[in-house]
C-alpha cells in the first residue's frame, strides 16, 4: 500500500479536530486561567526587573498581585478540602 505524504497529512488534518478537547466555559476554568495569567505576569515582571527593563515599583506590584492570587487559591483549596471532609463525616 502506497501512502503519499499529502494523503497522510490530509487524513491527519481531518482527524485532529476530533482529538482536540472542546473549550470549557465553566467559572472554575476562567478562574484557573486568570490565576495562571497573574503568575506569568509576575514572573515576566521579575525577570524584566532583574535585567533592568522594569522598575522595582512594578516588581512590588506584580509580587503583591501574585501573593494575593496564591493566597486566594490556597483559601479556595482549604474550603474544598473542608467541604470534602464534612461530606465524609456524614452518616450513610
Biopython code that builds the backbone (N, CA, C, O; Angstrom):
import numpy as np
from Bio.PDB.StructureBuilder import StructureBuilder

atoms = [
    (1, "UNK", "N", (0.846, -1.172, 0.000)),
    (1, "UNK", "CA", (0.000, 0.000, 0.000)),
    (1, "UNK", "C", (0.891, 1.234, 0.000)),
    (1, "UNK", "O", (1.769, 1.370, 0.852)),
    (2, "UNK", "N", (0.667, 2.129, -0.952)),
    (2, "UNK", "CA", (1.483, 3.321, -1.102)),
    (2, "UNK", "C", (0.723, 4.528, -0.555)),
    (2, "UNK", "O", (-0.318, 4.911, -1.089)),
    (3, "UNK", "N", (1.247, 5.114, 0.499)),
    (3, "UNK", "CA", (0.617, 6.285, 1.103)),
    (3, "UNK", "C", (1.522, 7.483, 0.860)),
    (3, "UNK", "O", (2.687, 7.484, 1.258)),
    (4, "UNK", "N", (0.997, 8.469, 0.226)),
    (4, "UNK", "CA", (1.791, 9.672, -0.008)),
    (4, "UNK", "C", (1.714, 10.581, 1.203)),
    (4, "UNK", "O", (0.811, 10.470, 2.033)),
    (5, "UNK", "N", (2.668, 11.469, 1.284)),
    (5, "UNK", "CA", (2.691, 12.374, 2.431)),
    (5, "UNK", "C", (1.497, 13.321, 2.421)),
    (5, "UNK", "O", (1.004, 13.706, 3.481)),
    (6, "UNK", "N", (1.032, 13.696, 1.245)),
    (6, "UNK", "CA", (-0.135, 14.574, 1.157)),
    (6, "UNK", "C", (-1.388, 13.893, 1.663)),
    (6, "UNK", "O", (-2.205, 14.514, 2.343)),
    (7, "UNK", "N", (-1.547, 12.610, 1.335)),
    (7, "UNK", "CA", (-2.700, 11.851, 1.803)),
    (7, "UNK", "C", (-2.654, 11.691, 3.321)),
    (7, "UNK", "O", (-3.668, 11.827, 4.006)),
    (8, "UNK", "N", (-1.465, 11.401, 3.829)),
    (8, "UNK", "CA", (-1.317, 11.246, 5.271)),
    (8, "UNK", "C", (-1.581, 12.573, 5.985)),
    (8, "UNK", "O", (-2.216, 12.597, 7.039)),
    (9, "UNK", "N", (-1.097, 13.667, 5.414)),
    (9, "UNK", "CA", (-1.303, 14.974, 6.034)),
    (9, "UNK", "C", (-2.767, 15.365, 6.029)),
    (9, "UNK", "O", (-3.262, 15.924, 7.008)),
    (10, "UNK", "N", (-3.466, 15.080, 4.944)),
    (10, "UNK", "CA", (-4.887, 15.429, 4.909)),
    (10, "UNK", "C", (-5.693, 14.553, 5.871)),
    (10, "UNK", "O", (-6.652, 15.030, 6.478)),
    (11, "UNK", "N", (-5.322, 13.287, 6.016)),
    (11, "UNK", "CA", (-6.006, 12.414, 6.971)),
    (11, "UNK", "C", (-5.766, 12.902, 8.397)),
    (11, "UNK", "O", (-6.669, 12.881, 9.234)),
    (12, "UNK", "N", (-4.550, 13.335, 8.657)),
    (12, "UNK", "CA", (-4.230, 13.861, 9.991)),
    (12, "UNK", "C", (-5.012, 15.138, 10.267)),
    (12, "UNK", "O", (-5.516, 15.329, 11.374)),
    (13, "UNK", "N", (-5.118, 16.012, 9.273)),
    (13, "UNK", "CA", (-5.853, 17.269, 9.440)),
    (13, "UNK", "C", (-7.329, 17.017, 9.719)),
    (13, "UNK", "O", (-7.949, 17.750, 10.489)),
    (14, "UNK", "N", (-7.891, 15.991, 9.102)),
    (14, "UNK", "CA", (-9.297, 15.659, 9.365)),
    (14, "UNK", "C", (-9.471, 15.046, 10.751)),
    (14, "UNK", "O", (-10.487, 15.282, 11.405)),
    (15, "UNK", "N", (-8.503, 14.268, 11.202)),
    (15, "UNK", "CA", (-8.621, 13.585, 12.494)),
    (15, "UNK", "C", (-8.269, 14.496, 13.660)),
    (15, "UNK", "O", (-8.723, 14.262, 14.780)),
    (16, "UNK", "N", (-7.488, 15.507, 13.426)),
    (16, "UNK", "CA", (-7.012, 16.363, 14.518)),
    (16, "UNK", "C", (-8.131, 17.045, 15.300)),
    (16, "UNK", "O", (-8.080, 17.030, 16.530)),
    (17, "UNK", "N", (-9.148, 17.647, 14.653)),
    (17, "UNK", "CA", (-10.210, 18.278, 15.451)),
    (17, "UNK", "C", (-10.943, 17.302, 16.372)),
    (17, "UNK", "O", (-11.464, 17.712, 17.409)),
    (18, "UNK", "N", (-10.989, 16.036, 16.016)),
    (18, "UNK", "CA", (-11.668, 15.054, 16.863)),
    (18, "UNK", "C", (-10.886, 14.794, 18.141)),
    (18, "UNK", "O", (-11.470, 14.419, 19.158)),
    (19, "UNK", "N", (-9.577, 14.987, 18.100)),
    (19, "UNK", "CA", (-8.763, 14.730, 19.280)),
    (19, "UNK", "C", (-8.567, 15.961, 20.139)),
    (19, "UNK", "O", (-8.104, 15.850, 21.274)),
    (20, "UNK", "N", (-8.906, 17.127, 19.628)),
    (20, "UNK", "CA", (-8.746, 18.366, 20.385)),
    (20, "UNK", "C", (-9.922, 18.511, 21.339)),
    (20, "UNK", "O", (-11.071, 18.409, 20.909)),
    (21, "UNK", "N", (-9.667, 18.747, 22.625)),
    (21, "UNK", "CA", (-10.783, 18.878, 23.565)),
    (21, "UNK", "C", (-11.581, 20.148, 23.317)),
    (21, "UNK", "O", (-11.049, 21.157, 22.855)),
    (22, "UNK", "N", (-12.836, 20.077, 23.628)),
    (22, "UNK", "CA", (-13.709, 21.236, 23.489)),
    (22, "UNK", "C", (-13.371, 22.243, 24.594)),
    (22, "UNK", "O", (-13.095, 21.834, 25.721)),
    (23, "UNK", "N", (-13.385, 23.527, 24.304)),
    (23, "UNK", "CA", (-13.107, 24.517, 25.351)),
    (23, "UNK", "C", (-14.209, 24.519, 26.400)),
    (23, "UNK", "O", (-15.397, 24.463, 26.080)),
    (24, "UNK", "N", (-13.800, 24.585, 27.629)),
    (24, "UNK", "CA", (-14.740, 24.599, 28.742)),
    (24, "UNK", "C", (-15.048, 26.040, 29.116)),
    (24, "UNK", "O", (-14.153, 26.884, 29.149)),
    (25, "UNK", "N", (-16.287, 26.315, 29.392)),
    (25, "UNK", "CA", (-16.667, 27.677, 29.754)),
    (25, "UNK", "C", (-17.190, 27.735, 31.184)),
    (25, "UNK", "O", (-18.129, 28.476, 31.476)),
    (26, "UNK", "N", (-16.591, 26.964, 32.063)),
    (26, "UNK", "CA", (-17.025, 26.984, 33.450)),
    (26, "UNK", "C", (-16.335, 28.127, 34.187)),
    (26, "UNK", "O", (-15.249, 28.552, 33.792)),
    (27, "UNK", "N", (-16.949, 28.622, 35.242)),
    (27, "UNK", "CA", (-16.314, 29.696, 36.010)),
    (27, "UNK", "C", (-14.980, 29.262, 36.623)),
    (27, "UNK", "O", (-14.059, 30.068, 36.762)),
    (28, "UNK", "N", (-14.888, 27.994, 36.984)),
    (28, "UNK", "CA", (-13.654, 27.496, 37.580)),
    (28, "UNK", "C", (-12.511, 27.525, 36.566)),
    (28, "UNK", "O", (-11.375, 27.848, 36.913)),
    (29, "UNK", "N", (-12.813, 27.187, 35.320)),
    (29, "UNK", "CA", (-11.790, 27.234, 34.281)),
    (29, "UNK", "C", (-11.330, 28.672, 34.049)),
    (29, "UNK", "O", (-10.145, 28.916, 33.825)),
    (30, "UNK", "N", (-12.251, 29.612, 34.103)),
    (30, "UNK", "CA", (-11.889, 31.017, 33.951)),
    (30, "UNK", "C", (-11.007, 31.508, 35.084)),
    (30, "UNK", "O", (-10.052, 32.252, 34.864)),
    (31, "UNK", "N", (-11.334, 31.085, 36.293)),
    (31, "UNK", "CA", (-10.510, 31.482, 37.443)),
    (31, "UNK", "C", (-9.117, 30.865, 37.359)),
    (31, "UNK", "O", (-8.128, 31.512, 37.701)),
    (32, "UNK", "N", (-9.039, 29.626, 36.909)),
    (32, "UNK", "CA", (-7.736, 28.981, 36.769)),
    (32, "UNK", "C", (-6.890, 29.700, 35.722)),
    (32, "UNK", "O", (-5.684, 29.867, 35.900)),
    (33, "UNK", "N", (-7.519, 30.121, 34.642)),
    (33, "UNK", "CA", (-6.792, 30.849, 33.599)),
    (33, "UNK", "C", (-6.309, 32.204, 34.119)),
    (33, "UNK", "O", (-5.182, 32.608, 33.831)),
    (34, "UNK", "N", (-7.145, 32.905, 34.876)),
    (34, "UNK", "CA", (-6.742, 34.186, 35.458)),
    (34, "UNK", "C", (-5.589, 33.997, 36.441)),
    (34, "UNK", "O", (-4.664, 34.809, 36.482)),
    (35, "UNK", "N", (-5.644, 32.929, 37.228)),
    (35, "UNK", "CA", (-4.569, 32.618, 38.178)),
    (35, "UNK", "C", (-3.258, 32.403, 37.434)),
    (35, "UNK", "O", (-2.216, 32.926, 37.829)),
    (36, "UNK", "N", (-3.320, 31.634, 36.359)),
    (36, "UNK", "CA", (-2.131, 31.372, 35.554)),
    (36, "UNK", "C", (-1.598, 32.655, 34.934)),
    (36, "UNK", "O", (-0.386, 32.866, 34.892)),
    (37, "UNK", "N", (-2.483, 33.505, 34.455)),
    (37, "UNK", "CA", (-2.065, 34.771, 33.855)),
    (37, "UNK", "C", (-1.361, 35.673, 34.865)),
    (37, "UNK", "O", (-0.360, 36.311, 34.541)),
    (38, "UNK", "N", (-1.887, 35.725, 36.089)),
    (38, "UNK", "CA", (-1.263, 36.551, 37.132)),
    (38, "UNK", "C", (0.124, 36.029, 37.464)),
    (38, "UNK", "O", (1.061, 36.813, 37.618)),
    (39, "UNK", "N", (0.269, 34.703, 37.577)),
    (39, "UNK", "CA", (1.581, 34.138, 37.880)),
    (39, "UNK", "C", (2.578, 34.391, 36.757)),
    (39, "UNK", "O", (3.737, 34.713, 37.015)),
    (40, "UNK", "N", (2.127, 34.245, 35.500)),
    (40, "UNK", "CA", (3.025, 34.509, 34.368)),
    (40, "UNK", "C", (3.442, 35.970, 34.333)),
    (40, "UNK", "O", (4.605, 36.279, 34.072)),
    (41, "UNK", "N", (2.501, 36.870, 34.595)),
    (41, "UNK", "CA", (2.832, 38.298, 34.589)),
    (41, "UNK", "C", (3.839, 38.619, 35.695)),
    (41, "UNK", "O", (4.755, 39.415, 35.491)),
    (42, "UNK", "N", (3.671, 38.008, 36.846)),
    (42, "UNK", "CA", (4.624, 38.217, 37.937)),
    (42, "UNK", "C", (6.014, 37.720, 37.585)),
    (42, "UNK", "O", (7.009, 38.382, 37.879)),
    (43, "UNK", "N", (6.083, 36.550, 36.953)),
    (43, "UNK", "CA", (7.383, 36.022, 36.546)),
    (43, "UNK", "C", (8.044, 36.907, 35.495)),
    (43, "UNK", "O", (9.245, 37.167, 35.558)),
    (44, "UNK", "N", (7.256, 37.365, 34.534)),
    (44, "UNK", "CA", (7.812, 38.223, 33.486)),
    (44, "UNK", "C", (8.308, 39.541, 34.058)),
    (44, "UNK", "O", (9.356, 40.041, 33.650)),
    (45, "UNK", "N", (7.562, 40.104, 34.999)),
    (45, "UNK", "CA", (7.990, 41.360, 35.619)),
    (45, "UNK", "C", (9.250, 41.150, 36.447)),
    (45, "UNK", "O", (10.139, 42.001, 36.448)),
    (46, "UNK", "N", (9.336, 40.028, 37.150)),
    (46, "UNK", "CA", (10.530, 39.742, 37.940)),
    (46, "UNK", "C", (11.759, 39.597, 37.045)),
    (46, "UNK", "O", (12.831, 40.116, 37.359)),
    (47, "UNK", "N", (11.595, 38.886, 35.930)),
    (47, "UNK", "CA", (12.732, 38.741, 35.010)),
    (47, "UNK", "C", (13.107, 40.075, 34.379)),
    (47, "UNK", "O", (14.288, 40.366, 34.188)),
    (48, "UNK", "N", (12.101, 40.887, 34.055)),
    (48, "UNK", "CA", (12.381, 42.194, 33.476)),
    (48, "UNK", "C", (13.108, 43.094, 34.475)),
    (48, "UNK", "O", (13.990, 43.862, 34.092)),
    (49, "UNK", "N", (12.746, 43.004, 35.734)),
    (49, "UNK", "CA", (13.410, 43.802, 36.765)),
    (49, "UNK", "C", (14.858, 43.371, 36.933)),
    (49, "UNK", "O", (15.747, 44.203, 37.109)),
    (50, "UNK", "N", (15.090, 42.054, 36.875)),
    (50, "UNK", "CA", (16.464, 41.549, 37.033)),
    (50, "UNK", "C", (17.367, 41.969, 35.883)),
    (50, "UNK", "O", (18.573, 42.133, 36.063)),
    (51, "UNK", "N", (16.789, 42.143, 34.716)),
    (51, "UNK", "CA", (17.598, 42.560, 33.561)),
    (51, "UNK", "C", (17.593, 44.069, 33.363)),
    (51, "UNK", "O", (18.216, 44.572, 32.429)),
    (52, "UNK", "N", (16.895, 44.796, 34.232)),
    (52, "UNK", "CA", (16.905, 46.254, 34.166)),
    (52, "UNK", "C", (15.865, 46.847, 33.235)),
    (52, "UNK", "O", (15.935, 48.036, 32.926)),
    (53, "UNK", "N", (14.895, 46.052, 32.773)),
    (53, "UNK", "CA", (13.883, 46.557, 31.863)),
    (53, "UNK", "C", (12.622, 47.023, 32.582)),
    (53, "UNK", "O", (11.734, 47.591, 31.945)),
    (54, "UNK", "N", (12.519, 46.801, 33.885)),
    (54, "UNK", "CA", (11.346, 47.234, 34.650)),
    (54, "UNK", "C", (11.819, 47.849, 35.955)),
    (54, "UNK", "O", (12.895, 47.521, 36.455)),
    (55, "UNK", "N", (11.014, 48.739, 36.498)),
    (55, "UNK", "CA", (11.391, 49.396, 37.739)),
    (55, "UNK", "C", (10.978, 48.539, 38.945)),
    (55, "UNK", "O", (10.105, 47.680, 38.830)),
    (56, "UNK", "N", (11.604, 48.776, 40.087)),
    (56, "UNK", "CA", (11.281, 48.000, 41.281)),
    (56, "UNK", "C", (9.823, 48.157, 41.734)),
    (56, "UNK", "O", (9.253, 47.244, 42.331)),
    (57, "UNK", "N", (9.231, 49.314, 41.448)),
    (57, "UNK", "CA", (7.837, 49.541, 41.826)),
    (57, "UNK", "C", (6.921, 48.555, 41.106)),
    (57, "UNK", "O", (5.985, 48.027, 41.707)),
    (58, "UNK", "N", (7.180, 48.306, 39.834)),
    (58, "UNK", "CA", (6.384, 47.338, 39.069)),
    (58, "UNK", "C", (6.566, 45.939, 39.631)),
    (58, "UNK", "O", (5.623, 45.148, 39.653)),
    (59, "UNK", "N", (7.776, 45.630, 40.086)),
    (59, "UNK", "CA", (8.034, 44.317, 40.686)),
    (59, "UNK", "C", (7.235, 44.139, 41.969)),
    (59, "UNK", "O", (6.660, 43.077, 42.205)),
    (60, "UNK", "N", (7.198, 45.176, 42.796)),
    (60, "UNK", "CA", (6.440, 45.094, 44.048)),
    (60, "UNK", "C", (4.954, 44.898, 43.760)),
    (60, "UNK", "O", (4.290, 44.110, 44.434)),
    (61, "UNK", "N", (4.431, 45.605, 42.768)),
    (61, "UNK", "CA", (3.019, 45.442, 42.407)),
    (61, "UNK", "C", (2.744, 44.035, 41.893)),
    (61, "UNK", "O", (1.736, 43.428, 42.257)),
    (62, "UNK", "N", (3.630, 43.511, 41.052)),
    (62, "UNK", "CA", (3.442, 42.170, 40.493)),
    (62, "UNK", "C", (3.536, 41.109, 41.591)),
    (62, "UNK", "O", (2.768, 40.148, 41.596)),
    (63, "UNK", "N", (4.468, 41.284, 42.509)),
    (63, "UNK", "CA", (4.603, 40.318, 43.601)),
    (63, "UNK", "C", (3.397, 40.365, 44.540)),
    (63, "UNK", "O", (2.976, 39.333, 45.062)),
    (64, "UNK", "N", (2.847, 41.549, 44.755)),
    (64, "UNK", "CA", (1.647, 41.671, 45.587)),
    (64, "UNK", "C", (0.458, 40.986, 44.927)),
    (64, "UNK", "O", (-0.310, 40.294, 45.595)),
    (65, "UNK", "N", (0.302, 41.173, 43.621)),
    (65, "UNK", "CA", (-0.789, 40.517, 42.898)),
    (65, "UNK", "C", (-0.615, 39.004, 42.907)),
    (65, "UNK", "O", (-1.589, 38.265, 43.054)),
    (66, "UNK", "N", (0.615, 38.545, 42.752)),
    (66, "UNK", "CA", (0.894, 37.112, 42.784)),
    (66, "UNK", "C", (0.609, 36.539, 44.163)),
    (66, "UNK", "O", (0.022, 35.464, 44.285)),
    (67, "UNK", "N", (1.025, 37.256, 45.201)),
    (67, "UNK", "CA", (0.783, 36.793, 46.568)),
    (67, "UNK", "C", (-0.712, 36.699, 46.850)),
    (67, "UNK", "O", (-1.168, 35.731, 47.459)),
    (68, "UNK", "N", (-1.467, 37.685, 46.416)),
    (68, "UNK", "CA", (-2.912, 37.669, 46.608)),
    (68, "UNK", "C", (-3.548, 36.497, 45.862)),
    (68, "UNK", "O", (-4.441, 35.833, 46.390)),
    (69, "UNK", "N", (-3.091, 36.244, 44.641)),
    (69, "UNK", "CA", (-3.639, 35.132, 43.859)),
    (69, "UNK", "C", (-3.341, 33.791, 44.519)),
    (69, "UNK", "O", (-4.208, 32.919, 44.575)),
    (70, "UNK", "N", (-2.134, 33.627, 45.014)),
    (70, "UNK", "CA", (-1.765, 32.359, 45.667)),
    (70, "UNK", "C", (-2.552, 32.182, 46.963)),
    (70, "UNK", "O", (-3.035, 31.086, 47.246)),
    (71, "UNK", "N", (-2.686, 33.245, 47.751)),
    (71, "UNK", "CA", (-3.456, 33.152, 48.984)),
    (71, "UNK", "C", (-4.919, 32.817, 48.703)),
    (71, "UNK", "O", (-5.534, 32.045, 49.438)),
    (72, "UNK", "N", (-5.472, 33.393, 47.644)),
    (72, "UNK", "CA", (-6.850, 33.093, 47.263)),
    (72, "UNK", "C", (-6.983, 31.631, 46.854)),
    (72, "UNK", "O", (-7.936, 30.957, 47.246)),
    (73, "UNK", "N", (-6.029, 31.140, 46.067)),
    (73, "UNK", "CA", (-6.068, 29.737, 45.632)),
    (73, "UNK", "C", (-5.943, 28.789, 46.821)),
    (73, "UNK", "O", (-6.625, 27.765, 46.871)),
    (74, "UNK", "N", (-5.086, 29.119, 47.768)),
    (74, "UNK", "CA", (-4.918, 28.266, 48.955)),
    (74, "UNK", "C", (-6.187, 28.279, 49.802)),
    (74, "UNK", "O", (-6.597, 27.239, 50.317)),
    (75, "UNK", "N", (-6.809, 29.442, 49.950)),
    (75, "UNK", "CA", (-8.053, 29.535, 50.710)),
    (75, "UNK", "C", (-9.152, 28.723, 50.041)),
    (75, "UNK", "O", (-9.904, 28.015, 50.711)),
    (76, "UNK", "N", (-9.243, 28.824, 48.740)),
    (76, "UNK", "CA", (-10.239, 28.046, 47.998)),
    (76, "UNK", "C", (-9.988, 26.545, 48.160)),
    (76, "UNK", "O", (-10.919, 25.771, 48.381)),
    (77, "UNK", "N", (-8.731, 26.151, 48.049)),
    (77, "UNK", "CA", (-8.386, 24.741, 48.242)),
    (77, "UNK", "C", (-8.769, 24.266, 49.634)),
    (77, "UNK", "O", (-9.327, 23.180, 49.786)),
    (78, "UNK", "N", (-8.475, 25.069, 50.653)),
    (78, "UNK", "CA", (-8.808, 24.699, 52.022)),
    (78, "UNK", "C", (-10.317, 24.534, 52.200)),
    (78, "UNK", "O", (-10.767, 23.618, 52.889)),
    (79, "UNK", "N", (-11.093, 25.416, 51.581)),
    (79, "UNK", "CA", (-12.556, 25.313, 51.679)),
    (79, "UNK", "C", (-13.062, 24.038, 51.004)),
    (79, "UNK", "O", (-13.967, 23.378, 51.513)),
    (80, "UNK", "N", (-12.474, 23.696, 49.859)),
    (80, "UNK", "CA", (-12.881, 22.480, 49.154)),
    (80, "UNK", "C", (-12.532, 21.248, 49.988)),
    (80, "UNK", "O", (-13.340, 20.325, 50.094)),
    (81, "UNK", "N", (-11.352, 21.227, 50.570)),
    (81, "UNK", "CA", (-10.950, 20.094, 51.408)),
    (81, "UNK", "C", (-11.843, 19.995, 52.638)),
    (81, "UNK", "O", (-12.238, 18.898, 53.035)),
    (82, "UNK", "N", (-12.160, 21.129, 53.239)),
    (82, "UNK", "CA", (-13.043, 21.144, 54.407)),
    (82, "UNK", "C", (-14.434, 20.616, 54.042)),
    (82, "UNK", "O", (-15.023, 19.853, 54.807)),
    (83, "UNK", "N", (-14.958, 21.010, 52.892)),
    (83, "UNK", "CA", (-16.267, 20.518, 52.461)),
    (83, "UNK", "C", (-16.220, 19.024, 52.187)),
    (83, "UNK", "O", (-17.162, 18.305, 52.521)),
    (84, "UNK", "N", (-15.145, 18.550, 51.588)),
    (84, "UNK", "CA", (-14.995, 17.125, 51.305)),
    (84, "UNK", "C", (-14.944, 16.330, 52.611)),
    (84, "UNK", "O", (-15.578, 15.281, 52.730)),
    (85, "UNK", "N", (-14.188, 16.835, 53.587)),
    (85, "UNK", "CA", (-14.110, 16.154, 54.869)),
    (85, "UNK", "C", (-15.468, 16.136, 55.569)),
    (85, "UNK", "O", (-15.816, 15.158, 56.231)),
    (86, "UNK", "N", (-16.220, 17.199, 55.425)),
    (86, "UNK", "CA", (-17.551, 17.261, 56.015)),
    (86, "UNK", "C", (-18.464, 16.217, 55.368)),
    (86, "UNK", "O", (-19.259, 15.578, 56.058)),
    (87, "UNK", "N", (-18.360, 16.046, 54.083)),
    (87, "UNK", "CA", (-19.154, 15.027, 53.387)),
    (87, "UNK", "C", (-18.763, 13.637, 53.865)),
    (87, "UNK", "O", (-19.620, 12.771, 54.043)),
    (88, "UNK", "N", (-17.478, 13.426, 54.070)),
    (88, "UNK", "CA", (-17.021, 12.101, 54.548)),
    (88, "UNK", "C", (-17.530, 11.793, 55.956)),
    (88, "UNK", "O", (-17.702, 10.626, 56.309)),
    (89, "UNK", "N", (-17.768, 12.811, 56.749)),
    (89, "UNK", "CA", (-18.241, 12.594, 58.125)),
    (89, "UNK", "C", (-19.741, 12.335, 58.200)),
    (89, "UNK", "O", (-20.252, 11.956, 59.254)),
    (90, "UNK", "N", (-20.447, 12.535, 57.096)),
    (90, "UNK", "CA", (-21.895, 12.334, 57.112)),
    (90, "UNK", "C", (-22.213, 10.843, 57.276)),
    (90, "UNK", "O", (-21.564, 9.988, 56.674)),
    (91, "UNK", "N", (-23.209, 10.555, 58.089)),
    (91, "UNK", "CA", (-23.602, 9.152, 58.235)),
    (91, "UNK", "C", (-24.299, 8.656, 56.974)),
    (91, "UNK", "O", (-25.059, 9.378, 56.328)),
    (92, "UNK", "N", (-24.018, 7.422, 56.655)),
    (92, "UNK", "CA", (-24.607, 6.848, 55.439)),
    (92, "UNK", "C", (-25.834, 6.036, 55.776)),
    (92, "UNK", "O", (-26.468, 5.475, 54.882)),
]
sb = StructureBuilder()
sb.init_structure("model")
sb.init_model(0)
sb.init_chain("A")
sb.init_seg("    ")
for serial, (resi, resn, name, xyz) in enumerate(atoms, 1):
    if name == "N":
        sb.init_residue(resn, " ", resi, " ")
    sb.init_atom(name, np.array(xyz, "f"), 0.0, 1.0, " ", f" {name:<3s}", serial, name[0])
structure = sb.get_structure()
